[in-house]
Amino acid sequence: MTCRHRKNMPLIWLMTDERIGEAALLAAVARLPRGRAGIIFRHYRTAPGARRALFDAVRAIARRRRLTLLLAGTARQAAAWAADGWHGRDVRRAARPMRHSAPVHDAREMVAARRGGADMVLLSPLFPTRSHPGGASLGRVRFAKLARGADMPVIALGGVKREHGRMLRTMGAAGWAAIDGLVSE
């Protein structure tokens, strides 16, 4: 991805997850700021047909609202589903230009994301989160060290809410992503 595309990277990202009902998810997508947000569609455990149908419903809203839509999976699958890009560790490129985000939890994964050509990383978990109860979080100091050392946009994930914006910028984050922080607004 070129620097021009990185400058247009959304700074607010909604992560999808099976814990959120379909109606609540579609309402959350419809509330995202027009032209300034993105969605990372996961729903890993959803049956294939139902996953595709829900993705198509999310994509319809995303297109109307000019939102960026990434599919968790491979570049090939994202291209086949007409997503704007993919989220994951797949380093193969699609036949057309697409955005690529990668999950990062430590310094080793940050290096792998850079080598894999990711356009941005989702660094997590910053704080404890409902989606991973009891899981260890990075905390502010470790998060800031990793984020400030990154050579690509870092999106904070894990217990993050809109009111954390100023703090996140001081820690080196370009933006933030959430499930509950955007669905329950």
C-alpha positions in Angstrom: 0.0 0.0 0.0 1.3 3.4 -0.8 1.8 6.3 1.7 -1.3 8.0 0.2 -3.5 5.0 1.1 -2.0 4.9 4.6 -3.0 8.6 5.1 -6.6 7.6 4.2 -6.6 4.7 6.7 -9.6 5.0 9.1 -8.7 5.6 12.7 -11.8 4.0 14.2 -12.4 0.3 13.6 -15.4 -1.9 14.6 -14.4 -5.5 15.2 -17.2 -8.1 14.7 -17.7 -11.0 17.0 -20.3 -13.7 17.6 -21.2 -12.3 21.0 -23.0 -9.4 19.3 -26.4 -10.2 17.8 -27.0 -9.5 14.1 -29.3 -6.5 14.7 -27.0 -4.9 17.2 -24.0 -5.4 14.8 -25.8 -3.9 11.8 -27.0 -0.9 14.0 -23.4 -0.4 15.2 -22.1 -0.4 11.6 -24.8 2.2 10.6 -23.7 4.5 13.5 -20.0 4.5 12.5 -18.8 8.0 11.2 -19.5 8.2 7.5 -16.3 7.9 5.5 -14.0 7.8 8.5 -14.3 4.3 10.0 -13.7 0.7 9.2 -14.9 -2.7 10.1 -12.9 -5.9 10.5 -15.4 -8.7 9.9 -14.4 -11.8 11.9 -17.2 -14.2 12.9 -14.8 -17.1 12.8 -17.1 -19.6 14.3 -20.2 -18.8 12.3 -21.3 -21.4 9.7 -19.9 -20.5 6.3 -23.3 -19.7 4.6 -24.4 -17.6 7.6 -21.0 -15.9 7.8 -21.2 -14.9 4.1 -24.8 -13.6 4.4 -23.9 -11.5 7.4 -20.8 -10.2 5.7 -22.9 -9.2 2.7 -25.4 -7.3 5.0 -22.5 -5.5 6.7 -20.9 -4.7 3.3 -24.2 -3.2 2.0 -24.2 -0.7 4.9 -20.5 -0.1 4.6 -20.7 0.8 0.9 -23.6 3.3 1.5 -21.6 4.9 4.4 -18.2 4.8 2.6 -16.7 2.6 5.4 -13.7 0.4 4.8 -14.4 -3.3 5.2 -11.7 -5.9 5.9 -12.4 -9.6 6.1 -10.5 -11.7 8.6 -8.9 -14.4 6.6 -6.8 -14.6 3.5 -6.3 -12.0 0.8 -7.8 -14.4 -1.7 -11.0 -14.8 0.2 -11.2 -11.1 0.9 -10.9 -10.4 -2.9 -13.5 -13.1 -3.7 -15.9 -11.5 -1.2 -15.3 -8.0 -2.6 -13.8 -6.7 0.7 -11.5 -3.7 0.8 -8.8 -5.8 2.3 -8.0 -8.6 4.8 -7.1 -8.9 8.4 -4.7 -11.7 9.4 -1.3 -13.1 9.0 -1.6 -14.2 5.3 1.3 -12.5 3.5 0.2 -13.4 0.0 -1.1 -10.4 -2.0 -4.4 -10.3 -3.8 -4.6 -9.7 -7.6 -5.9 -6.2 -6.9 -4.6 -3.5 -4.4 -6.1 -4.2 -1.0 -5.5 -3.0 2.5 -3.9 -5.5 4.9 -4.1 -5.3 8.7 -2.3 -7.7 11.0 -2.9 -8.7 14.6 0.1 -8.0 16.9 0.5 -8.9 20.6 4.3 -8.6 21.0 7.6 -7.4 19.4 8.0 -10.6 17.5 4.6 -10.3 15.8 5.3 -6.6 15.1 8.4 -7.6 13.1 6.4 -10.3 11.3 3.7 -7.8 10.4 6.3 -5.4 8.9 7.9 -8.2 6.9 4.5 -9.4 5.8 3.7 -6.0 4.3 0.9 -5.1 6.6 -0.5 -1.6 6.1 -1.5 -1.3 9.8 -1.4 -3.4 12.9 -4.0 -3.9 15.6 -1.9 -4.0 18.8 -3.7 -5.8 21.6 -4.9 -6.1 24.3 -4.1 -2.7 25.7 -6.6 -3.2 28.6 -8.5 -6.2 30.0 -11.4 -7.1 27.7 -14.7 -8.9 27.9 -13.9 -10.9 24.8 -10.8 -12.5 26.5 -11.7 -12.6 30.2 -8.7 -13.2 32.4 -6.3 -12.7 29.6 -3.1 -10.8 30.1 -3.1 -7.2 28.8 -0.1 -5.2 27.5 -0.8 -2.2 29.8 0.1 1.4 28.9 4.0 1.1 29.1 4.4 -2.0 27.0 1.8 -0.8 24.5 3.5 2.5 24.1 6.9 0.9 23.6 5.6 -1.3 20.9 3.5 1.4 19.2 6.2 4.0 19.2 8.6 1.6 17.6 6.3 0.7 14.8 6.9 2.0 11.2 3.2 1.7 10.3 -0.1 2.9 11.8 -0.9 1.2 15.1 -4.6 0.7 16.1 -5.2 0.1 19.8 -7.5 -2.8 20.6 -8.6 -4.3 23.9 -10.9 -2.5 26.3 -10.6 0.7 24.4 -13.3 3.3 24.3 -13.8 6.6 22.5 -12.8 8.6 25.6 -9.3 7.1 25.5 -8.5 9.0 22.3 -6.1 11.6 23.7 -4.2 9.0 25.9 -3.8 6.7 22.9 -2.2 9.4 20.7 0.3 10.1 23.5 1.2 6.4 23.5 1.8 6.3 19.7 -1.5 4.9 18.5 -2.9 6.2 15.3 -6.5 5.1 16.1 -8.5 2.5 18.0 -10.7 -0.5 17.5 -13.4 -2.0 19.7 -16.3 -4.4 19.9 -18.2 -3.4 23.0 -16.8 0.2 22.9 -18.6 0.7 19.6 -21.6 -1.6 19.8 -22.9 -0.5 23.1 -22.7 3.3 22.4 
